[in-house]
Every structure is written in structure tokens, then in C-alpha cells.
Amino acid sequence: MKLRTKGTPININEPLVLKATRYKYKLNNPNYCLILDDDYPVNSKYDSDVILTTSHDLNTNIYSGTGVYKIKDLSHISEDDILLIGQNGNIKTLYRINSSHNYLLLTERCNSNCLMCSQPPKDREDIAALHEIHKKLIPLIPKNCHELILTGGEPMLLGLLFFELLELIKKELPNTEIHILTNGRLFAFNHLAERLSKINNPRIMLGVPLYSDFYQIHDYVVQSKDAYYQTLMGIYNLKRYGIRVEIRVVLHKITTPRLYKLSKFIYRNLTFVDQVVFMGLEITGFTIANLSELWIDPINYMDELEKSVHFLNDRGVNAWIYNTPLCLLPENLWCYNKNSISDWKNIFLDECQHCAVLDKCGGLFESSTRKHSEYIKAFKVNPIEENTLAE
């Protein structure tokens, strides 16, 4: 799915965050820019508006407005999508009105260096610039937005700006579920967990990765000494203040051999967490470089996953499976499977197209074209329905 495009900028002196429209009457609202899809000539009547156009017919000696022209394609932009328009003519879709998978990338910096990181960290100062963009974006997001994901990098590296952003979100989007993806390590400092609790937003949930019951395995996966103990202390501090926490476990060759032991550890020591999510591996970012160390066909850890999911759910700890096609799962796990892959990177393989449960399956990551299970198959009939009829 296309989220970016580019053209030639005109008089853009700072990043613009604006809603997209193809209706001129909406330009009475300064939060909109006008999209002209065809080769319509742009002239001085648009001088007071921000325009985005595919047109090459623009006389910059006459036109004195603001916008981007010579854009190759604007067809991916829907009415009321929210765009970031850069000084260099880059146009990025920040919020898609027709999607339930919207997110804010708060920073690309991180204090971990996970072997399978899908968003490899970059050591550059991006926090202040991204924060200014998000301050403009959040008030424009529709009030009926169901869920918004905050991710990185490590969001907690924003420091006080992180809490400022959450205060703004609570004010502008009081009914929106806020899912924050964090490694949880900085919450080992109790005052940060306490500060988060003072936001007093019960719709916030933190997704915190825990990759093993054994500290050396977790620290190796995240490539950071003492990360295991910091993560556990962070979870304890967060729950001390009643903040919702989800434990996330990415499934690969290093984490799956002790998966059942990790599930027992969670039940005995972290039974108060709100849910546990077992996540299929995304073949992108650092995973590509470390694939030989990480790759295991999901079929080969399915027994361990089945035991773990049933163990936790049978004891009242909500456990779910993400990023895994139904054909790789035992049928008794289908009820725990979530269609979790973001729509902009979700695909089905050719062999999936005639599957009887295609509409119920979450498919695969687009990056799975590089590597995927040898056991992907299409069902001729829905096996659960077939078994029910047989009974």
C-alpha cells in the first residue's frame, strides 16, 4: 500500500500537516489542502490555498501560492486523510481515514538493538521535529478514531515530551484506545511509571516485550545487558499504578524452545498483566541480516505454542496469537488468533486465494515473500464447520 509520493515544491518553508480534500468549499477551513488529480492548469485563483497537483502546467512566474506540483500519483490519498507535506516536496500520509491501523512514529532512536527489529534504530536527533509534527496532527485526527498506536524506536526516549503528547491525546481523543509499543526498560525508574499514571487515561495500554524466563536469552535477543531485569521492574512499576500492560513475545528460533517455561513464569510472577501476545516473525529490518539465527518454520514450534496458549488461558491470563495464518495453527487455537497485521503490509499468497477460510485468516506480512512456512495451504472447506456438521 502506497503511503508516500513526491513532487516539486512551491513556497513551502516549513513542514505542513493538513487534511486532504478534492472539494473546493472545504478550503474555507485552513486545515485543508486541495488535491487536483488531473492535469488541470493551476493559476492565481489558488494563491491563498495549499494545492497538491499532478499538473505540469504551472507558471511559477505567475503562481505565488503554496503546494507541490508534478506529483506522479495522488490516487492513494482519500478524502480527509491527513498529510505531511515537506519542504522538499515529499508527501507522506500520516493518518488514513479508512484504516484502523494508524500509528505515530515518535522516534527512530532506541536503547535496545533487537535481533529481529522491524524498525532498526537510527542514532539521529529526530525527537523535537517529530514532536512538532504530532502536535499539529493530533487535533486533526477524527474524534471517532477507535485506536492509535504510538511506536518507535523507544517512545520513552522523548522524556517529558512523551507525557506532553499523551496529555494532548487525552484532550483531543478521549475515546480512543492508545496502544504504546515500548521495551518498558525506562519504567524501571518508578517516578516515570508514576508520572504516566497521572495522565489518568484508562484507555492507555503498553505493549512490552519479554522474550524468555531466562535473563541471558532476553538480553541477547535485545542486545542489551540488564535489559531483562529493567523490563521486569518496569512492568512491576507500571502495574503498581494500575496501568494496563500487554506482554509481547516474538516467535523465532531463540525464543520458542523455552516458550512453555516462559508462560509458566508469566503465570507465577506476572499473572496481573492484562494480556499476553505471541507474535509471528516479520521478515524485515534486522531480521533479514539475522535470518539464519532466527528463522524456524512455525510448524516446528506449534506444539510449544499450543501448550503455552492453553496453559495461560486455562488459568485466567488472556493469551492471543498474532501474525500467523490459520493453516499453520491447530484448529483448537483458531479462537485465540487475531487478524493483527496492519493493512498496509498485509498480503495473501497465490495459494491462499481459493481458501475456504480466507475471510477469517489474517494472512501474512508482505515481507513473507522473502521467506515463509513451507506448510501454507488452502483449505477446501472450513475444517471447524466440517467437524461441527460431522458431529
N, C-alpha and C positions, 0 to 999 in steps of 0.2 A: 504494500500500500504506500502510495506516494505522500510524503509529508513535507517535502521541500521543493522549491523551484527557484529560479533566478532570472533577473533581467537587468536592464540598465537603469540605475537610479537617477532621480532628478530632485535636487534640492532637499535631500534627506540629511539632516545634520546630527540626528540622534536616533537611537532605535525607537521605532513606533510600535505600539501594541494596540491593535484596532480590530473591531469586528468587520467581517466581510459582508457586503451586500451587492446585489445586482439591481436594486431598486433605488432610483434617484431620490425619492421622497424621504428615505431614511437618512439622507445626508444632512438633514436638519439636526441630527444628533452627531456631535463631534467625535463620538466613539466609533464611527464607521468610516470605512474606506470603500470606494466604488470599484467594482470589478467590471471591466469591459472585455468580454471573451473574444469578440470578433475583431476584425481589422478596422474598427470604427475610428475615423480621424479624431484625434484629440486636439481641442482648440482652447481658446482662452476662457470659454464659459465654465471650465472646470478649475480655474485658477485658485479658488478658495477651498477646494476639496483635495483629498488624497486619492489618487487613482492608481489602479493596477491594470495594465492593459497588455494584450498581445500585439498591439499595433506597432508597426514600424514607422507609421506616418505621423511623426511628431516633430514639429519645427521648434526646436529649443530656443530659437531666436525670438519666437512669438510667445510660446507657452512658458509661464513663470510659476506654475503650480508645483505640487509635491507628489511624488509617486515613483513608480517603476514601469518602464515600457520595454518592448521587445522581449516579453516573457514568452517562453516557448509554449507553456501549457498552464491553464488555470482551472481545468475541468475537475480536478480533485478537491477543490475548495467548495464547500457547501455554504448556503446562506446562514449567516450568524456564526460561522467558525471564527475563532479568534487567532489572529496572525501576528507574528513578529516580523517587522519589515526593517531590514538593516541598512546602514549607510552604503554598503557595498552592493545593494540590490538583491541580497538573499532574502527569501520569504519562507518562513517556517510556520507551519500550523502548530500552534500551542495548545489549542483546545478544539476538539471536533464535536460539534453539536449532536451528531448522530451516533456517537460512540459511547460505550460505557467503560472504556479503558483509557481514561485521561490521566495524565500524571504531570507533576512538576519535577524537573531535574534541578535539585537545589545546588549541587556542586559536583564536579568530577574528581575532587580530591577525596582521599580516603586514608585511614590509619591502619587498614588491613590491605592484603595483597593476595586475595583468594585465588587458588589454582584454577578455578573454573569461573572466575568473574566474567559476567557478560558485558559489563561496562568498565573496562580496565581504567584504573585511576590515572589521572594526569596531574602532575605537580605544577599547577599554574594558578595564579590568583584570579579565580572566576566568581568568588562568592558575592562580592559587592555588586558586580554588574548583573548577575542573575537575580539577586535580591531586588534590585530596582525594577527589573522586568516583571517579576512576580507581583510586586506591589501594584503595578499597573494592570496586570492580568486578573488577579483575584476578584476585584469588584465587577469585572465584566462577565464572569462566569455565571450562567443561569442559576437562579436560586433553587431550582429543582434538580440540580446535579446530585445524583444518587451517591457517587463515590469518587474520591480524588486520592490518587496515590502520590506520596511525597518520597522521592528517592534520590540516590546519588550514584557514586561516591557515598560519603558518610554525612547525612544531614546534620548530625550534631556538631560537625566542624564549623557550622555557622555561628556557634556561640549564642550570644544574646539575640542576634538577628533571627535565629530559629524560633525563639519564643515570640518575637515580634510578629513573625509571619503567621504563627498559629493563632495569635490574638486577632489578627486581621481576618483569617479564615473563619474563626468563630463568629466574628461580627457580620461578615458578608455571606457566609454559607452555614448558618446554624443547623441546618437539617442534613448536611452532607456527611457521609461516613468518610473519615480521614484515616487512610492506611499508610503508616510511616515505615519504610524499609530502612532499618538501621542495624549495625552489628551489635549495638547495645553496650559496647565497652565503656563509653564515657559516663554511662549511668552508674558505673561503679562509684562515682562521686555522688554521694547521697543528695547533695544540695541541688544537683541538676534534675534528679527524679522529683524532688520536692517542688522545684520551680515548674516542671511540667504539670504537676498535679494542680498548681494554682491557676492554670489555664481553665480548669474546670469544664472540660469538654468531654462528656461521656461517649462521644462518637469517635474518639481517637483510639486506634489500636496500633501497637508497634509490632512489626514482624521482625523477630530476632533469630538469627541462625545459630543452631547448636549442632555440631557435626559428629559428636561422639560423647560417650560417657567417660572416655579416657583422655586426659588433658593433652597428651602429646599428639594424638591424632587430630584433635580440633586445632591446636596451634599450628600443626604442619599444614593443614588444609588452608588456613587463613594466612599462613606465612608470617606469624607474629607471636613472639614469646609472651607468655602470660595472658594471652587473649582469652583462653578458656575460663580462668578464674575471674577476669574482668567481666566477661559476658554473664557468668552465673551471678556475680554480685550485682550487675546491672539489672538482671531480671528480678532478683530479690528486692532490690530497692524500688523498682517500678511497681511491683505488686504490693509493696508496703503501703503505697499511696493509692492503691485501688485502680491503677492504670491497666488497661487491657493489653495483654501480651499474647502473641502467637509465636510459637517456636517453629522455625522453618528448617527442614533437613533436605539438602540437595543430594540426590541419589547417584552415586558413582562407585567406582571400584574401591575407593578408600573408605567411604562411609558405610557401605551396605553390609560388610561382614559382621559388624557389631550392632546392626540396626535393632535387633530384638533386645540386646543388652541396654542400648540407649533408651528404648521405650520403657523398660523396667526402671531405669534410672530416673526418667521423667516422672513416672508414676510415684516413685518413692520420695523424690526430692523436689519436684516441681508440679505436683498434682493440681496446684491452684492456677496454672496457666489457662488461658481461655480456649486455646485450640493448638493442635499440632498439625503441621502440613508437611507431607512427604512429596518432594518435587522432582520431576524428571529433569534430566540434564539438558541444557541448551548448548548446542554445538556452535558457540561463537565466542568472541573475546579471547581470554586467556585459555579457554577450554581447547581451542584449536591447537595451540602450542603444546599443551599438556595431555593431548588426547590419548596417547598410549598409556599414560599413567591413570587416566580417569575412566576410559570407556569400558563399560560392561554392558552386554545386551540385557535389557530389563528382564527378559525371561529368566536370566540366571540369578536374579536376586528376588524373584517373585515370592518364593517360599518365605524368605525373611521378612519381606514387606507384608505379606498376608498375616503372619503371626503378630507382627508389630501393630498393625492397624486394629486387629481384633482384640489384642491384649488391652490396648488403651481404651477403645470404645466400650468394651465389656466392663471396664472399671470407671466409667463416667468421664473419661478425658476425651473430648471431641478430637478425632483424628481424621484427616482428609488426604486425598491423593490428588496432586496437580500434575499437569503437563504429560499425561500418559494416555495413549489411545486405549479404547476399551478392549481391543483384540489382544492386548498383552496382559490384561488383568483376569484373574479368576472371576467368574460371574458373581461370587459372593462378595467381591469388593466393588462391584459396579455402583452400589448405593453410596459409597464413600468417595466416588470420583467426581471431581468438579471440572467443568469446562473453563479453564483458567487462563489459557494463552491469549494474550492481547490480540485484538482483531488485525492489527497492522503487521503482525508477524506470524499469523496462523495459516497453515496450509493443510490440505489433504493430498496424499499421493495418488497417482493414477489408479492404483489397485483399490483405493478406498471408494471410488466414485459410485460403484454399484453395491455398496454395503447396505445391508438391511437396517443397521443402527447408525448410519451416517449422521442423522439429525440429532442423535443423542451423544455422539462422540465429540471430544474436544480437539481431535486431530493432533497435529504436530507443529513444532516450530518450523518456520521457513528454513532455518539453518539445518534442519534434519536432512535436507537434500545432500549434505556432505556425508552424513553418517546416521543410520537409523537401524532399528532392530531388523533382523532377518525374518522375523515372525509376524510382520504386519500382514494382515489378511482381511479379506472382505467376508462378512457373514451373509450367507444366502437367505437366512431367516434370523429373526431376533431369538437368540437361544433362551432367553428368560421367558418370553411369551410362549415359545415352543414347549418348554418344560412345564409351564402352567397348564397349557392345554392337555399335555400328556397326563397330568395328574387328574 
